[in-house]
Amino acid sequence: MNAESTSWRDYWALTKPGVVALLMVTAVAGMFLATEPAGMVPLKIFVPAFIGMSLAMMSSAAINQIMDQKIDGIMARTENRPIVTGRLDTRRAVAFAIFLAAASMALLYWLVNPLTAFLTLFGFIGYAFIYTLYLKRATPQNIVIGGLAGAIPPLLGWTAVTGEAHAYAWLLVLIIFVWTPPHFWALAIHRRDEYAKAGIPMLPVTHGIPFTRQSVLYYTILLAVTSLLPYLTGMSGLIYLFAAVVLGGIFLLHATRLRFSEDPSLPMKTFGYSITYLFVLFAALLVDHYLPFGVLSQTSG
């Protein structure tokens, strides 16, 4: 392969932009939720923090594809990724990932604060190396243990603004941490045969699909309870509470149908809704934070 055959689209695909976008929604939410009273994040913080965190996530996604290229070539979901198809060679991919990581750390350390840079590095190493190289291949609990690395973006956003790892920020991390297993296991059920072929010990492969369906339901129940904590701790008000109850109820409906029905379309429907759930839940946190009714609802009692 020569340089002329590689386009910017191949580098862009290497960064998993859809995944990064969802994670950055939670990171941006963490930034704005950290303002007290509800206000705007200073641009001198927002811009380098947004770019720095985005670059770190893009780099870790690229490293994930570099490490998993053999596995990706076996699975239909990933067989068209740029390294697998040869549109982008490994050497260029590695150089690109290193550049993104270095730029990220420089921006966050010098223009945001060292704590945010350190926590970003923790998440980067956790996902790109510990999860990808070890956990993914070692245990069916890979996505549970490794989920912590993918759950920290709102904490990064919070520390970028305040320089402090506040308990409320960890509460946001907890929500994403509990959300991750039912989100990913629904996809794993749909792709069970591909994971088995690739030799990846995902839960449907090691414990069977019925057990995984049951686990999705249990984790969704736990998520519905966990999602109430921002209201119960005084972090948010009635607007968020209403959204959390409705969104959690719909998620529970999906998980219950997945548990008791053999409809082959349900795993991907559950997976798709889980993405909508997280996006709308964090949007509700922001709406509640900035609308007077959301704030007054907690203080009026």
ROMAR-712499 format. One record per residue: x, y, z of N, C-alpha, C, CB in turn; residue in three letters. Coordinates in steps of 0.1 Angstrom, whole numbers, plus 5000, padded with zeros to 4 digits. Atoms other than C-alpha are relative to their C-alpha. Glycine has a CB too. Layout:
ROMAR-712499
XYZXYZXYZXYZALA ...
This chain:
ROMAR-712499
500849885000500050005000500950125000499050005012MET 499349885000501350354992499350115006500450034985ASN 500649894992500750685008498850064992501050115002ALA 501149955008498450794979498749935002500450014986GLU 501350084998495950514987499450025013500449864998SER 500649984987495350635022499450145000501149995011THR 500749874999492750915027499850035014498749994992SER 500349954986491851125057498849925006499650154999TRP 501150074995488650915059500549875007499149964988ARG 499550124993490750605068500650045014501249944991ASP 499549964986492450795097498850035008500950124999TYR 501249974993489050925107499349875005499050084991TRP 500650124996487550575107500849935011499949904988ALA 499150074990490550455128499650055014501450034997LEU 500249944986489350685157498649975005500150154999THR 501350034995485850535160499250125004500049905012LYS 500649874996484150875158498649995006499850084987PRO 501350024993480650745168500249985015499349894993GLY 499850034985481950605201500650135007501049885001VAL 499449884994484050915207499050115002501250064992VAL 501149904999481051145201499149975012499250004987ALA 500850044989478950955226500750035014499549865000LEU 499249974987481750975253500250145002501349934999LEU 499749864998482351335246498750085004500550064987MET 501249944995478651415252500049995015498849924995VAL 499950014985479151285288501150095006500249855004THR 498949914995482451475291499550145001501249984992ALA 500549865001480851805280499050025011499450034986VAL 501049994989477951735304500750025013499149885000ALA 499349984988480451695332500650145002501149905000GLY 499449864999482052035324498950105004500550044986MET 501049904997478752225324499349975014499050004989PHE 500650034987477352035355500950055011499849855001LEU 499149964989480452145374499950155003501549974995ALA 500249854997479552515371499050025011499650074987THR 500849984989478052635403500150145005500349905012GLU 501450045005475752825402500149984985499050115003PRO 500150045015474652715367500550124992498649964996ALA 499549895008476752915343500749944988501050085008GLY 499350055011479052885313501449965003500050124989MET 498650044998482352705311500950104992500249864995VAL 499249915007485052955302500749944988501250055009PRO 499550055013486252915266501549965001499850104989LEU 498650034999489852915277500249865007500750115009LYS 500050134994489052595296499349904990499349995014ILE 500850095008486352445273500849954988498750074996PHE 499450045013488352455240501149905002500550134993VAL 499050104999491552285251499649875007501250065008PRO 500550124993489652045274499349914990499150035012ALA 500750075010487351945246500949934990499050094993PHE 499150055011490051905220500949895007500950114994ILE 499150104994492451725245499349875003500550065012GLY 500750134997489851475257499749934988498850035009MET 500450075012488651405222501249934994499550114990SER 498850065006492251345210500449875007501150105000LEU 499750114993492851105238499149884997500050035016ALA 500950115003489750905231500249954986498650055001MET 499750055014490550895194501349924999500250134991MET 498850085000494050775201499849865006501150075008SER 500250134994492850495224499249914991499350025013SER 500750075010490350395197500949944989498850084994ALA 499050045010493150385172500849885004500850124995ALA 499150114995495350165194499149875001500550045014ILE 500950124999492349935200499949934986498650045004ASN 500050075014492149875162501349954996499550114990GLN 498750055003495849835159500249865007501150105004ILE 499950134993495849565186499149894996499850035015MET 501050105003492749395174499849974986498650055006ASP 500250025014493349385137499849864996501250064993GLN 500350145003493449005136498649965003501049915006LYS 501450034996490248975155499050074991499850045015ILE 500949925008488649255135499849934986500550144998ASP 500150075013489349055103499149885000501449964995GLY 500850124999487348765116498550045001500449915012ILE 501449964997484248955126499450094989499950075013MET 500649935010481749085101499850155004498649944997ALA 500249874996481149395122501250094998499650005015ARG 498849925001484749505119500949974989500749985013THR 499150055011486149345088500350114990499349884993GLU 499849895010485949675068500850115006498750054995ASN 499249894994488049875092501350024992500449965015ARG 499049965009490950055075501349915001500450145002PRO 498850084999493849845089499849864995500549995015ILE 500450145005492049515082500049994985498649965006VAL 500150005015491449605046501250044993498850094995THR 498749965006494949735041500050154995500349914988GLY 500049865005493850095033500950085009498550065001ARG 499149934991495950205063501049905006499350085011LEU 499150104994499150025073500350035015501450004992ASP 499950004986500049955109501050115004500549875006THR 499049904997503150185109499450145001501250004990ARG 500649865000501150495099498950015011499350024987ARG 501050004990498350395123500650035014499249875001ALA 499349984988500850375152500550145002501149905002VAL 499549874999502350705144498950105002500850044987ALA 501249924998498950865142499550005014498949964990PHE 500550024987497850725175501050075010499949855004ALA 499049944991501150845192499850154999501449964996ILE 500249855001500651195178498850055007499950044985PHE 501349964994497051215190500250005016498949914996LEU 499850014986498051095225500950115006500649865004ALA 499049904996501051335228499350145000501250004991ALA 500749875001498951635216498950015012499350014987ALA 501150004989496151535241500750035013499349875001SER 499449984987498451515271500650155001501149905002MET 499449875000500251845262498950115002500750034987ALA 501149904998496952035259499449995014498949974989LEU 500750014987495351895290501050045012499649865002LEU 499149974989498451935312500350155001501349924999TYR 499549865000499552285302498850104999500950024988TRP 501049905002496252445292498749975009499650014986LEU 501150034992493752275315500549985015499249874996VAL 499350024987495252115347500649865001499050035012ASN 499450134999497451825357499149895004501250015009PRO 500950104996494651635374499249944988499150055011LEU 500750055012492651615342500949924991499350124993THR 499050075008495751515323500249865005501350084998ALA 499750134993496451235348498949904998500450025015PHE 501250095001492951095348499749964986498850085006LEU 500250045015492751105310501049904997500250134991THR 498950105003496050915309499549865006501350045006LEU 500550134994494450655333499049944991499450045014PHE 501050055009491450615311500649954987499050104997GLY 499450045013493650595280500749865001501050114996PHE 499350134998495850315294499049895003501050025012ILE 501050104996492850135309499349944988499050065009GLY 500750065011491050105276500949954989499150114994TYR 499150035011493850105250500949875003500850114996ALA 499150114997496049855268499449895010501350065006PHE 500550104991494549685299498849934995499750075014ILE 501250065005491149625284500349924987498950104998TYR 499850055013492249565248501049885000500550104990THR 499050105001495349355254499849895010501450065003LEU 500250104990494349165285498649965003500750045013TYR 501350034996490849185298499149944989499350125006LEU 500850045011489149145265500249854996500250084988LYS 499750145004490848805259500149915012501450004993ARG 499750084988491048685295498849965008500950085010ALA 501150024991487648705312498750044993500250065013THR 501349955005483948725303499550125007498949895001PRO 500349884993483749005328500850124995500349985015GLN 499149905006486049205305499350144999500449964986ASN 500749875002483449475298499650065013498849984991ILE 500349954986482549505335501250075006499449895009VAL 498849944993486049555348500650114991501149895001ILE 499549905008487249745318499150124998500349944986GLY 500949895002484149965318500350125008498649955004GLY 499649884992485650195344500850104991500949965012LEU 499249915008488050335318499150084990501049924992ALA 500949935009485150415294499050085007499349904992GLY 501049924993483050565322500550135006499549915012ALA 499549884993485350845333499950134993501449985003ILE 500149875007484651115306499350115008499349984988PRO 500649894992482251305329500950055011498649965005PRO 499049964990484851305356501050094995500649875007LEU 499049925007487351445332499550144997500549944987LEU 500649875003484951725322499950085013498649984994GLY 500249934987484251805359501450055005499449905010TRP 498749964995487951815369500650114991501049895001THR 499549905009488752025338499550145004499649984986ALA 500549874996486552305352500350045014498450004998VAL 499849974986487052275389501449965006498949935008THR 498850064995490352085393499849915012500950115005GLY 500350084989488551865418499149884995499250085011GLU 500850125003487151505416498949995010500949875000ALA 501249994991483851585433499249875000499150124996HIS 500850124999481551315445498949994990499449995014ALA 501050005011478951425420500549954987499450144999TYR 499450045012481351365392500149845000501450064998ALA 499950154999481951005405498749944998500749975013TRP 501350055001478250965406499649984985498950095006LEU 500250015015478151025368500849894994500450134993LEU 499250125004480950775364499349875003501450015007VAL 500750124996478950525383498849964991499450015014LEU 501150025009475950565360500549934987499250134997ILE 499550065013477950495329500649865002501150094994ILE 499450134997479850215346498949895001500750005014PHE 501150104999476550035354499349984986499050045011VAL 500650005013475150125319500849914990499950144995TRP 499250075010478049955301499749864997501450025003THR 500250145003477349585306498749974993499949935013PRO 501250035008473649585294500150064986498850055007PRO 499849945013474649815266500849904991500750135001HIS 499150085009477449595253499649854999501550015006PHE 500450145001476149255262498849984991499649955014TRP 501050025010473049315241500649994986499050135000ALA 499350025013475349365211500749875000501150114998LEU 499350125000477349065222499149884997500749985013ALA 501050115003474248845221499849994985498750035007ILE 500349995014473648955185501349944992499750144995HIS 498750035007477348895176500749885006501050125000ARG 499450124992477848575197500849914992498949935006ARG 499350095008478948355169501350064995499249954988ASP 498749935005481548605156501050015012499650144995GLU 499050004989483048645191500549865003499350055013TYR 499650144998483148265194501149974990498949905000ALA 499050025011484948245161501350065002499450044986LYS 498849934997487448505171500749965013499750155000ALA 499450044988488148335204499950105011501449964998GLY 500149904989486948625226498949955010499550144994ILE 500950064989485348505259498950105004500849955011PRO 501149924996482348735258499049925008499450074988MET 500950074991479648645283499049904992499150095007LEU 500950105007477248485256500849884995499450074988PRO 499250125004480148265245500349915011501350064993VAL 499650084989481248145279498949955009501050085009THR 501150044991477948135298498749984992499850115010HIS 501350025008475348115270499250124999499349895006GLY 500949895003472748345256499050025011499449994986ILE 501049984990470048275282500650075013499449875004PRO 499449944988472348365311500450154997501349935004PHE 499749865004473448685292498850085000500750014987THR 501349935000469848785287499650045014498949924992ARG 500349984986469248745324500950115006500149875008GLN 499149904995472348945332499750144995501449974996SER 500449875006471249235309498850055008499649984985VAL 501249964992467949245328500450055014499049895001LEU 499549974987469649245362500750135001500849895006TYR 499249885000472049515353499150124996501249994990TYR 500949895003469249725338499250045012499149964988THR 500749974987467349705371500950095008499649875007ILE 499049924992470549825389500250144994501349925000LEU 499849875007470950105363498850095003500249984985LEU 501249914997467350225369500150055014498749914998ALA 499949954986468050245406501150105001500349895009VAL 498849915000471550405401499750144994501149944993THR 500349885006470150665378499250105008499249974987SER 500849914991467950805406500950075010499049925008LEU 499149944990470950895427500350154999501349925000LEU 499849855001471551245412498850075007500150044986PRO 501149934994468051335424500049985016498649954995TYR 500050034986468351155458501150075008500149855001LEU 498949934993471651325466499950154999501349954994THR 500149855001470451675457500750064988500450065012GLY 499249955011472551695426499050064989500849894993MET 501049955010469451745403498650005006500149904988SER 501449984995465751815405499049914993499650144999GLY 501150075005462351705392500149974985498850065004LEU 499950025015463151745355500849884998500650134993ILE 499150125002465951495357499349885006501350025007TYR 500650124994463951265380498949944990499350045013LEU 501050055009461051245355500749934988499250124995PHE 499450065012463451175326500749875004501150104995ALA 499450124996465350915346499049885002500850025013ALA 501050104998462150725355499549954987498950065009VAL 500650045013460750735320501049924992499650124992VAL 498950075008464050635303500349875006501350095000LEU 499750134993464750365329498949904998500250025014GLY 501150095003461250225324500049944986498750085003GLY 500050055014461650205287501249904998500250114990ILE 498850105001465150035291499649875007501250075008PHE 500550134994463549785315499149924992499350045014LEU 500950075009460849705290500849934989499150114993LEU 499150075010463549635264500749885006501050104994HIS 499350114994465549425288499149885004500750055012ALA 501050104997462449235299499649924988498850055007THR 500450075012461449155264501249914995499650104989ARG 498850085004465049045256500149885009501250095002LEU 499850124991465048815287499049894996499750055014ARG 501150105001461748635279499649974986498850045008PHE 500350025014461548655241501249954992499350124994SER 498950055009463548475214500050084987499849854997GLU 500049925012462848745188501550044997499150135002ASP 498649975003466248785170500350144999500449924988PRO 499849865002465749155165500250075013498850064992SER 500049934987465549235202501450045005499449915011LEU 498749964995469349235211500450134994501049904996PRO 499649875006470049515185499150115003500149984985MET 500949894995466949705195500450055014498549955000LYS 499649964986468049695231501350084999500249875009THR 498749935001471649795221499750144995500949924990PHE 500349875005470250085200499450095010499149994988GLY 500649914990468050215227500950045011498849925006TYR 499149974989470850195253500850134996501049885002SER 499249885004472750465232499150125002500449984986ILE 500949894998469650685231499850035015498649964994THR 500249994986469150625268501150095006500049875007TYR 498949934994472550755278500150144995501449934997LEU 500049865005472451055255498950095006499850004985PHE 501249934994468951165267500250025015498749944996VAL 499949994986469751095303501050125004500549875006LEU 499149894997472751335303499550134995501449974993PHE 500749885004470851585283499050055010499349984986ALA 500949974989468251575310500750065012499149885004ALA 499349944989470851645336500450144997501349925002LEU 499649865004471951955317498850095001500650004987LEU 501249925000468352075312499650045014498949934993VAL 500449994986467652025349501050105007500049875007ASP 499049924994470852205358499850154997501449964996HIS 500149865005470052525338498650065001500550004986TYR 501449944998466252555341499750035014499049904993LEU 500349974986465052725372499249905007499450145001PRO 500950104994462352465378500849895005498949964990PHE 499250114995464952195381500750035012501049964989GLY 499349964988466852385407499150025012500950124998VAL 501049964989463852515427499349875006499050094995LEU 500850124995462252165429500749935011499949904988SER 499350074989465052045452500050095012501449974996GLN 499849914989465152355474498650045006500750134996THR 501349964995461452415478499549915011499050004988SER 500550094989460952115501500850035013500249864996GLY 
